Amino acid sequence: MRFLVAEIRDAQVMEREETVNAQDLIGTPPAFVSFHQPVKSKVQARMTHDGEIVFTGRVATVITYQCGRCLEFFDKPVDLDFQQVITPEQLDVDITPEIRETLLVDLPVRAICRENCKGICPRCGKNLNNVTCGCEPAPADPRWNALKSFPFK
């Protein structure tokens, strides 16, 4: 999203909205993320008395994640605010990097579909949120047996 510095200076406050394809904005997303809806951004640019431009904006989309526990896909709406102050050095200012950064910084390292997700069974691979498997629990790690002799209260 580009703004001409002269237009902002003349208007004092400008507002723009833009809808872009997420792939065009951020490139190839991480493997557990996909975008099926465009990214909508609404940005207001305001010139200060010092000649700086304050950009205040909102970025919204819906992101499809793959859960890190149960491997199911789920959608999560994203509605993020950002603010950036720029001292213009050229005739126009491109704030696309700020919009991209706002989206990327919000991506989790590992997405979880819900707080109480049970994940998948490590033995049979069934999704424990949908079914209860009949697998025996994994045997305890023998390295922890020494702790059983301590008198915990």
N, C-alpha and C positions, 0 to 999 in steps of 0.2 A: 504494500500500500504506500503510494507516494503522495507527498504533499509539496506544493510549491511554496517556498518561504515567503515570496512577495504576496501571495494570496492570503496567507495566514496573517502577515503584517497588516494588510489592508482590512481584513475582516475582524481581526483581533481573536475571534473564536471560529473554528471550522469544525464540522462534523462529517465523517464519512463512514459508510458501511460497505463491506465487501464480503463476498462469498467465494471461497476458493476450494479447489480439490485438495484434500489433506496430503496426498502423495506429492503434489506440486509444491506444497508448503514445506513439508519436513523431509521429503525424500523417502527412502525405505524405512518403515518403522521397525521396531524390535519384533522378534519372532512371535511373541505372545500378544501382539497388538494389531488390530486392523481397524480401518476407518471405512464405514459404509455410508457416511453422510458427510457433506461438505463442512468446512470450518467457516463459521460466520464471525466476523469481527466488526465491531463498531468502535470508532476512535474519534476522540475530540482533541483538537490541537489548539493551544492557547499561547499567544505570544506574551512574554513578560516584559516589564519595563527595561530589564537588563539585556533584552535581545535573545533570551533563551526561549525555547519552545517546550511547553509541557504537554506531553501526550498522555491522555488518560483513556484507557480502552477496556473493552470486554471481549473475550474470545469464548465462543460456545460451539459445541459439537457433541456427538455421541460416539464414544469409543467402545469397540468390542475387544474384550480381553479374553485370554484363556486362563482359567483359574490355575494357580500354581499347586493346588492340592488335589482337586478332583478332575482337572483337565477339561472341564465343561466350559463352553463359551458363554459370556454374559455381557450385556450392554451396560455402560455407565455414562449418564449424561455429565458433561463437563461445562462449567460456566465459571470462567476465571477472569479476574480483574488484573490490570497492570497499569503502571505509571512509569514514564520515562522522561527525563529532562535532557534535551539535546541543545548544544550550542551549534547553530547551523554554520557550516563552512562552505557549503555549495548552494546552488540555486534551488535545489530540491532536497527533500529528506525522505528516505525509504525506511519505514519502520517495520517492514516484513521480518527482519531478524528478531525484533522484540516480540512479535506475535508468535513466531516459531519457538523462541525460547520459553515463552509463557506456557505453551503446550508441552514442550519436552520436559521442563522442570517438574511438571505435575505428574508425569508418568511414574507409577510405582516401580520399584525394583522387581517385585513379585506381586502380581495381582491375586487377590483372594475374592471369590464370588460372594461370600458372606462370612461373618465372623465365626460362626459355628460350623463351618464346612468340615466334614469328617474325612475328606480325601478319598483315596483309593486304597484297597487292600494290597499290601505289599506282596502277598502270596498269589492271589487269584486275579487281581487287577479290577475287581468290581468296584463301582462307585458306591461307597458306603452311605452316601446321602439318599440313594434310591433303594438299596437292598441291604439286607444283613447277610453276610456270607458265613459259611460254616467252618471257616479256617481256624485252626488252633492258633492261639497267640504265639508270637515268636518267643523262643526261649530267652531267658534273661542272660545278659552278657556276664560271663563268669568273673570278669575283672571287678565287678561291683560287689562280689560276695564278701569281701573283707569288711565292708561297711555294715553288714548285718550283725557283726559281733559288737558294734558300739552300742552302749546303752543310751539311746535317744529318749528324751522326755517330751 
